[in-house]
């Protein structure tokens, strides 16, 4: 019971990696942490085969997390044909923005999902961090809006990184057990230099031996480059862990028998076309150093055993439908969608009926619209990318459409 805008927010479950990257002492360590963050955004998809609710045009979602890794997330569905979701996140030392445009292709019994658009991460430089160290660690919404009036100055004090999401391949769409994997490469670029990190994801092959299939399932490898020179290496299981390889000479060694032991039995494994939780089978090298792993240690044994009853939600995902304290939300926030509320309560029939009503209402609104839709919180630039306007923090929502109410109340 989540909207696609909420599903995108799940990418921030391990946002603490971005905070660590901002404070990293070396460029290589920063690349390891940023690459690990990208890998962590893939980890929830392996178990979560249920499709999220399609956002209505103009639908929004806001999430404000506090604690050790605070951030403020704002997303809006800015286009319906093609479907485009725009998002902006502000953390302690960084901002993250993206235009997500999923495109689906059918290939036999499989579905290929390609995500157009790029992610842009901007991290404060060390000099900027030191000047702000005596200030509050995180800004209120009002302070955010005032802070963003100095955009030109901020850009000079930031490092920028960009990447695109990998392709998703969903197996057994017509029959059999649904499962998915990622394919291809992810190229994380530092735009102010020639440094980059390239993740190479190993693909499942039906023609390989069973031992090879098992050994390479959900695995990735990669290098950190300066131009063509390799500065560092890494490997891992994108459903579970990321390891830096501190000595690249280890890559020439024969495989050892030492396996990943991080986090216990919380790694997804394909077994006879079904996904089961098991210990990680990643083979480590002598200099493999753990950077990140999927942590479910704070869940009880009963919660872990019953996760299938709750769509395999993590505690982070469960919180996404909660209200945001005393903050006033616009009527476009997907928490107000009754179809999601019905499904959360287990009333599938009511959820289906309400979902159909909202879709028909959206079509009727489109027919009445005499001009192109304009997003409220993002504006399209000369590169056809939707850029956040920072007006949301003013919290003036009286001009927002009432997307989810019954016709008699609109």
Secondary structure, 3 states (H helix, E strand, C coil): CCEHHHHHHHHHCCCHHHHHHHCCCCHHHHHHHHHHHHHHCCCCCCCCCCCCECCCCCCEEEEEECCCCCEEEEEEEEECCCCEEEEEEEECCEEEEEEEEEEEEEECCEEEEEEECCEEEEEECHHHHHHCCCCCCCCCHHHHHHHHHHHHHHHHCEEEEEECCCEEEEECCCCCCCEEEEEEEEEEEECCCCEEEEEEECCCCCCCCHHHHHHHCCEEEEEEEECCEEEEEEEEECCCEEEEECCHHHHHCCCCCCECCCCCCCEEEEECCEEEEECCCCECCCCEEEEEECCCCCCCHHHHHCHHHHCCCCHHHHHHHCCCCCCCCCCCEHHHCHHHHHHHCCCHHHHHHHHHHHHHHHHHHHHHCCCCCCCCCEEECCCCCEEECCCHHHCCCCCCCCCCCCHHHC
